Amino acid sequence: MTELGQYLREQRQAQGISLEELQRTTKIQARYLEAIEEGHYDALPGQFYARAFVRQYAEALGLSAEEVFQAYEKEIPQPTVPDEIPSRMARSKHVSTQKSTWARALPKVLTAVVIVAALIALYMLVIRFLPSDDGERSDDASPSVQTENMAPEEQPDQATEEDVTQGNGTDSTEDASPDPSEDQEEQANEPTLTAEAGEGGIDTVYTLQDNAEQFVLTFEVSGRAYIGVRAPGGSQIIAQKTLAPEEGAWEVDVSSYETINLRLPRAYDTKITVNGVALSYDVDANQQKDQTLLIKKTSMPDAGES
């Protein structure tokens, strides 16, 4: 077994991931993953696949593939350069041919753009100086104005309704004013997330107080990172993913659990939201990059209990 293979196996076993689980994540057959751990690169389909498979293996565990390549460069087979690479002269001729084609087509394109711009400018000038029919439209609209002005009798009725409203002592502004007690009740019902120091391999224990039945985790990453969502104890995997920034947010519904375990080898790259509440790392993720968190969901206390 090579040092690289031993290192990858230790990292996989530390995260509690089997070869079968790693096969589902990387889409690489388990026998090839085992060959990488044993250092039997000749068992792979070709030397070209050695670096590609090692990269996928490392990234699935949340490791930096570039750091792994730098540390174990001598152990990883180097891909051979194919014989059928076109010569530099042939490539330069192909590039120069493409450039000459564009050079010939460029004047025609510029001429077409100028003609289109001139037509658009001419069209705008014609529209601007054509006589408008605003006068006719204003004449057509005048009878409606006169009709509105010819019906002043309806105004006293409206005033009477307003007087009746004022006589009854009704104030619309009072009805529209918000009730402070309702605002306080809404604030009291908002979910909260508190943190305390963990123990026994758990870095931080978070308690979510929320009366909602749902228990949803949302993950976003600034760099490619592994995320493992597990049942309490960390043995049963609920969901796991090596998330890339371009994939956007990843949502995991764990409503059937009251407590979950999170495995985050690259916590500094991982942003977590729990039922819409942003999780703030109690242990600085830049100081401790690899973290294990425990999140417990409880109901909020009644107003009479607080």
Order of alpha helices (4+ residues) and beta strands (2+ residues): alpha-alpha-alpha-alpha-alpha-alpha-alpha-alpha-alpha-alpha-beta-beta-beta-beta-beta-beta-beta-beta-beta-beta
